[in-house]
Amino acid sequence: MKDAIYYETLQAYNEKIQQRKQHHQQQLAELYQSHPQLEKISDGLGRLGLQLAMASVASDDPKKLEAFRQEMETLRQDRSDLLASMGYEESVLEYQPHCPICQDEGVVDGKSCVCFQKVLIEKFYDQSNLKNILNRENFDTFRLDYYSREKGPYPNSPREQMERILLSSVQYAANFNNETKNLYFYGDPGLGKTFLSHCIAKELLDAGKLVIYQTASDLLDIIRKSKFQQNDDRLAQQPFQFLYQCDLLIIDDLGTETLTEFANNELFNLINRRLKEQKKMIISTNLPLNKLEGRYSARLASRIIGNFQFYEFFGEDIRMKKADIL
């Protein structure tokens, strides 16, 4: 599916470049139509250029070659003077690439140009379900000062615990290509679990990874619609396919969905398949381990417990602290 997005984006990119070039050709045709002398000079330069190239290959008389060059220079000057009298720069006759790096080819030295990469990343953002919020919730805006340094019933203070989780999250995003683990963020509401998931998502999206974020409820709705609604349209099926094929799937609010046999089975199928295909996941939930085992089937709980790294969030509700500050 990531490949499909890549090729769709590449096709759209190429079509946009082609439209720019066609627009330039149309403008040029209109310019020549309103100024026939300009077209005549440009055509003359084209013919002379071809004659000069052919004469050079044939190793003709140097004087003949020089005559061609002088005639071309005269025509260039005539064209420049005519354009100036019309209020144009000579560049109006040439297609001006949108990207000066790749000249609108999309590729530099066999690799995707940064201009195309930006378009592709934007496409990944559109699919992620996170496009707007990541401007506000990212590693640059994450604040440790909301977490207390005072120890409670845990060996670490909330601040110490959060420093550890933050460091692990930064390293996880930085080393994503080499990571094999999945993350399980759990704790009471308002402690930064979703925020930190967003931080990781932004780093990966900016690096060109396909990240999909869904709450558990919305995720199950996508699966349900895909299975029970008759729709063969490829675009309509994309959200379902993304769940299985994206580089990172973030499942938020696990445990808040209405739990049915269908939900239990489909959550297992999704998580199990992604584990088999070594596709990484982050789960964010209020459910500690003992409640995870009590809510879901033994096989689903076992797959999560055996394949995720657990990080407990504790302390005071950060959202309440932010509300007091504001």
C-alpha positions in Angstrom: 0.0 0.0 0.0 2.9 2.3 0.7 4.1 1.6 -2.8 0.6 2.4 -4.2 0.7 5.8 -2.5 4.2 6.4 -3.9 3.2 5.7 -7.4 -0.1 7.6 -7.2 1.9 10.6 -5.8 4.5 10.2 -8.5 1.8 10.2 -11.2 0.1 13.3 -9.7 3.5 15.0 -9.4 4.4 14.3 -13.1 0.9 15.4 -14.2 1.4 18.7 -12.4 4.8 19.3 -14.0 3.3 18.5 -17.4 0.5 21.0 -16.8 3.1 23.6 -15.9 5.0 22.9 -19.1 1.8 23.0 -21.2 0.8 26.3 -19.6 4.2 27.7 -20.6 3.8 26.5 -24.1 0.4 28.1 -24.3 1.8 31.4 -23.0 4.6 31.2 -25.6 2.2 30.5 -28.4 0.1 33.6 -27.4 3.3 35.7 -27.2 4.4 34.6 -30.7 0.9 35.2 -32.1 0.8 38.7 -30.8 4.5 39.3 -31.9 5.2 37.4 -35.2 8.6 39.0 -35.5 9.7 37.4 -32.2 8.6 34.0 -33.5 10.4 34.5 -36.8 13.7 35.3 -34.9 13.3 32.3 -32.6 12.7 30.0 -35.6 15.7 31.5 -37.3 17.9 30.8 -34.2 16.6 27.2 -34.1 17.5 26.6 -37.8 20.9 28.2 -37.4 21.6 26.1 -34.3 20.8 22.9 -36.2 23.0 24.0 -39.2 25.9 24.8 -36.9 25.7 21.5 -35.2 25.6 19.6 -38.5 28.5 21.7 -39.8 30.5 21.0 -36.7 30.0 17.2 -37.0 31.0 17.4 -40.7 34.2 19.4 -39.7 33.4 22.2 -42.2 35.5 25.2 -42.9 36.2 27.1 -39.7 35.2 30.4 -41.4 31.8 28.9 -42.2 31.3 27.8 -38.6 32.3 31.3 -37.4 29.8 32.8 -39.9 27.0 30.7 -38.4 28.0 31.8 -34.9 28.1 35.5 -35.8 24.7 35.3 -37.5 23.3 33.6 -34.4 24.7 36.2 -32.1 23.1 38.9 -34.3 19.7 37.2 -34.0 20.1 36.7 -30.3 20.7 40.5 -29.9 17.8 41.3 -32.1 15.6 39.1 -30.0 16.9 40.5 -26.8 16.2 44.1 -28.0 12.7 43.2 -29.2 11.8 41.5 -25.9 13.1 44.5 -24.0 10.9 46.8 -26.1 8.0 44.6 -25.2 8.8 44.7 -21.5 10.0 41.1 -21.2 13.1 39.4 -20.0 14.6 36.8 -22.2 13.7 34.1 -19.6 10.1 34.4 -20.7 10.9 32.2 -23.6 12.3 29.4 -21.5 10.3 27.0 -19.2 11.2 27.9 -15.6 11.4 24.8 -13.5 9.5 24.9 -10.2 12.4 23.1 -8.6 15.9 24.4 -9.4 17.5 21.3 -7.9 16.1 18.6 -10.2 14.7 20.9 -12.9 11.3 19.3 -12.3 12.5 15.8 -13.1 11.8 14.6 -9.5 15.1 12.7 -9.4 18.7 13.7 -8.6 21.5 11.2 -9.0 19.1 8.4 -9.1 17.3 9.4 -5.9 14.0 11.2 -5.3 14.5 15.0 -5.2 13.6 16.8 -2.0 10.7 18.5 -3.9 9.1 15.1 -4.6 9.8 13.9 -1.1 7.9 16.9 0.3 4.9 16.0 -1.8 5.1 12.4 -0.7 5.4 13.2 3.0 2.4 15.6 2.6 0.4 12.7 1.2 1.4 10.5 4.1 0.3 13.2 6.5 -3.1 13.3 4.7 -3.5 9.5 5.2 -2.3 9.5 8.9 -5.4 11.1 10.4 -3.0 13.4 12.3 -2.2 16.2 9.9 -3.3 19.2 12.0 -2.6 18.2 15.5 1.1 17.4 14.9 1.9 21.1 14.6 0.9 21.4 18.2 1.9 18.0 19.6 5.5 17.0 18.9 8.9 16.5 20.6 9.6 20.3 20.4 6.4 21.2 22.3 6.5 18.3 24.8 7.1 19.8 28.4 8.5 17.8 31.2 7.9 20.6 33.7 4.2 19.4 34.0 5.4 16.3 35.8 6.1 16.4 39.5 9.5 15.6 40.9 7.9 14.3 44.1 7.8 10.6 44.6 4.5 8.9 45.4 3.8 5.2 45.6 6.2 4.4 42.7 10.0 4.0 42.9 10.4 6.9 40.5 8.8 10.3 40.6 6.4 11.2 37.7 9.2 13.4 36.3 11.8 10.7 36.4 9.4 8.2 34.8 8.5 10.6 32.1 12.1 11.4 31.3 12.8 7.7 30.8 9.7 7.3 28.6 10.6 10.4 26.6 14.1 9.2 26.0 12.9 5.8 24.9 10.4 7.4 22.5 13.0 9.7 20.9 15.3 6.8 20.4 12.5 4.7 19.1 11.7 7.3 16.4 15.4 7.9 15.6 16.2 4.2 15.2 12.8 3.1 13.7 14.3 1.2 10.8 16.2 -1.0 13.1 13.6 -1.3 15.8 11.8 -4.6 16.4 9.7 -3.7 19.4 6.2 -2.3 19.8 5.2 0.1 22.5 2.3 -0.1 25.0 1.6 3.2 26.8 -0.8 2.8 29.7 -2.0 4.9 32.6 -4.7 7.2 33.7 -6.2 9.7 31.3 -4.4 13.1 30.8 -0.8 11.9 31.4 0.6 12.4 27.9 0.2 9.0 26.3 -1.5 10.2 23.2 0.7 13.3 23.0 3.8 11.2 23.0 2.4 8.9 20.4 1.9 12.0 18.2 5.5 13.0 18.8 6.8 9.7 17.5 4.3 9.9 14.6 5.5 13.3 13.5 9.2 12.2 13.4 8.4 9.2 11.3 6.1 11.1 8.9 8.7 13.7 8.4 11.1 10.9 7.6 8.8 9.6 4.9 7.2 6.7 6.8 3.5 5.9 6.5 1.9 6.3 9.9 -1.7 5.6 10.6 -3.5 6.8 13.8 -6.9 5.6 14.8 -8.8 5.2 18.0 -9.8 1.6 18.7 -13.4 2.4 18.0 -12.7 4.1 14.7 -10.4 1.3 13.7 -13.1 -1.3 14.3 -15.6 0.8 12.3 -13.1 0.8 9.3 -12.8 -3.0 9.5 -16.5 -3.4 9.9 -17.3 -1.3 6.9 -14.7 -3.0 4.8 -16.1 -6.5 5.6 -19.8 -5.8 5.5 -20.3 -3.1 2.9 -20.2 -4.1 -0.7 -17.7 -1.8 -2.2 -15.1 -2.8 -4.7 -13.8 0.7 -5.2 -10.0 0.7 -4.5 -10.0 4.1 -2.9 -12.9 3.1 -0.5 -10.8 0.1 0.6 -7.7 2.1 1.3 -8.3 2.9 5.0 -8.7 -0.8 5.7 -5.6 -1.7 3.8 -3.6 1.0 5.5 -4.3 -0.6 8.9 -2.4 -3.7 7.8 0.3 -2.2 5.6 1.4 1.1 7.1 4.9 1.4 8.7 3.5 2.3 12.1 0.0 1.8 13.4 -1.1 3.8 16.4 -4.1 2.4 18.2 -5.4 4.9 20.7 -7.9 4.5 23.5 -7.8 0.7 23.5 -10.4 -0.5 25.9 -12.9 2.2 25.2 -14.4 0.4 22.2 -17.6 -1.6 22.5 -16.3 -5.1 23.0 -18.1 -7.8 21.0 -16.9 -11.2 19.7 -16.3 -9.4 16.3 -14.2 -6.7 18.0 -12.2 -9.2 19.9 -11.5 -11.4 16.8 -10.7 -8.5 14.5 -8.3 -6.8 17.0 -6.5 -10.2 17.3 -6.4 -10.6 13.5 -5.0 -7.1 13.0 -2.4 -7.2 15.8 -1.4 -10.8 15.0 -0.9 -10.2 11.3 1.1 -7.1 11.9 3.3 -8.9 14.3 3.9 -11.7 11.8 4.8 -9.2 9.1 7.0 -7.3 11.6 5.0 -4.1 11.2 5.3 -2.0 14.3 2.6 -0.6 16.5 2.0 1.7 19.4 -1.0 1.1 21.7 -2.2 3.8 24.0 -4.7 2.8 26.7 -5.9 3.2 30.3 -5.7 -0.6 30.7 -3.0 -2.0 32.9 -1.8 -5.6 32.4 -4.3 -7.2 34.8 -7.3 -5.5 33.1 -6.0 -6.2 29.6 -6.1 -9.9 30.4 -9.5 -9.6 31.9 -11.1 -7.7 29.0 -9.8 -9.5 26.0 -9.4 -13.1 24.9 -6.4 -15.0 26.2 -4.8 -15.2 22.8 -5.1 -11.5 22.2 -3.8 -10.6 25.6 -0.9 -13.0 25.2 0.1 -11.6 21.8 0.2 -8.1 23.3 2.0 -9.1 26.5 4.6 -11.1 24.6 5.4 -8.6 21.9 5.1 -5.1 23.3 7.3 -3.1 25.6 5.3 -1.6 28.4 5.6 2.0 29.7 3.4 3.1 32.6 2.4 6.8 32.9 1.5 8.1 36.3 1.1 11.4 38.1 -1.4 14.2 38.0 -3.6 15.0 35.1 -1.6 17.1 32.7 -4.6 18.5 31.0 -5.9 19.9 34.2 -2.6 21.6 34.9 -2.6 23.1 31.4 -6.1 24.4 32.0 -5.0 26.1 35.3 -2.1 27.7 33.5 -4.3 29.0 30.7 
